[in-house]
């Protein structure tokens, strides 16, 4: 495995190590146009208000830094950037635990 592939794999595992990020990425990968609003993603968790804060300050910046999404804070819109590696690993996670 090439060093950059190993780094990318580590980044994907890091991203998917958190249940909230797994739910977000599952939602985005299944969205017909690969987009969602912050409000829409916040409703995926049990605590919408707390989830929105965590998304805005923790999860979305981390996903954006990994170049998996683009987050427009002005419109509160999230756009997923296709990642076959992430999708394959996420599919394996879902096979293991469909409840995510």
C-alpha positions as CSV (number, residue, x, y, z in Angstrom):
1,X,0.0,0.0,0.0
2,X,1.3,3.4,-0.9
3,X,1.9,5.9,2.0
4,X,-0.9,8.3,0.8
5,X,-3.4,5.5,0.5
6,X,-2.6,4.4,4.1
7,X,-3.0,8.0,5.3
8,X,-6.4,8.2,3.4
9,X,-7.5,4.9,4.9
10,X,-6.6,6.1,8.4
11,X,-8.5,9.3,7.9
12,X,-11.6,7.4,6.7
13,X,-11.5,5.1,9.8
14,X,-11.1,8.1,12.0
15,X,-14.1,9.8,10.4
16,X,-16.2,6.6,10.8
17,X,-15.1,6.0,14.4
18,X,-17.9,8.3,15.6
19,X,-21.5,7.2,15.4
20,X,-22.8,10.7,14.6
21,X,-20.4,11.1,11.7
22,X,-21.4,7.6,10.4
23,X,-25.1,8.6,10.4
24,X,-24.2,11.9,8.6
25,X,-22.2,10.2,6.0
26,X,-24.8,7.4,5.5
27,X,-27.4,10.1,5.0
28,X,-25.3,12.0,2.5
29,X,-24.2,9.0,0.5
30,X,-27.9,8.0,0.2
31,X,-29.2,11.4,-0.7
32,X,-30.1,11.6,-4.4
33,X,-28.0,14.7,-5.0
34,X,-25.5,14.2,-2.2
35,X,-26.7,17.3,-0.3
36,X,-28.4,18.1,3.0
37,X,-29.1,21.0,5.3
38,X,-27.6,21.4,8.7
39,X,-31.1,21.2,10.2
40,X,-31.8,17.9,8.3
41,X,-28.6,16.3,9.6
42,X,-29.2,17.5,13.2
43,X,-32.5,15.5,13.2
44,X,-30.6,12.3,12.7
45,X,-29.5,12.3,16.4
46,X,-31.5,12.0,19.5
47,X,-30.8,15.6,20.6
48,X,-31.4,17.9,17.7
49,X,-30.2,21.1,19.5
50,X,-27.0,19.4,20.8
51,X,-26.5,17.6,17.6
52,X,-26.6,20.8,15.6
53,X,-23.9,22.4,17.9
54,X,-21.7,19.3,17.6
55,X,-22.2,19.2,13.8
56,X,-21.4,22.9,13.4
57,X,-18.3,22.9,15.6
58,X,-16.9,19.4,15.6
59,X,-18.2,17.0,12.9
60,X,-18.7,19.2,9.8
61,X,-15.3,20.9,10.2
62,X,-13.6,17.4,10.5
63,X,-15.5,16.1,7.5
64,X,-14.6,19.2,5.5
65,X,-10.9,19.0,6.5
66,X,-10.9,15.4,5.2
67,X,-12.3,16.7,1.9
68,X,-15.4,14.4,2.2
69,X,-17.9,17.3,2.3
70,X,-18.1,21.0,1.5
71,X,-20.0,23.0,4.2
72,X,-21.5,26.3,3.3
73,X,-22.1,28.0,6.6
74,X,-24.0,30.9,5.0
75,X,-26.7,28.6,3.6
76,X,-26.1,25.8,6.1
77,X,-25.8,23.4,3.2
78,X,-23.6,20.3,3.1
79,X,-22.5,18.7,-0.2
80,X,-20.9,15.3,-0.2
81,X,-17.8,14.6,-2.3
82,X,-17.9,11.1,-3.7
83,X,-15.5,8.7,-1.8
84,X,-15.7,5.1,-3.0
85,X,-13.3,4.1,-0.1
86,X,-15.6,5.7,2.5
87,X,-18.7,4.2,0.9
88,X,-17.2,0.7,0.9
89,X,-16.2,0.9,4.5
90,X,-19.5,2.4,5.5
91,X,-21.3,-0.5,3.7
92,X,-19.3,-3.0,5.8
93,X,-20.2,-1.1,8.9
94,X,-23.9,-1.2,8.0
95,X,-23.7,-5.0,7.3
96,X,-22.3,-5.5,10.7
97,X,-24.7,-3.2,12.5
98,X,-27.7,-2.0,10.4
99,X,-28.8,0.3,13.2
100,X,-25.6,2.3,12.6
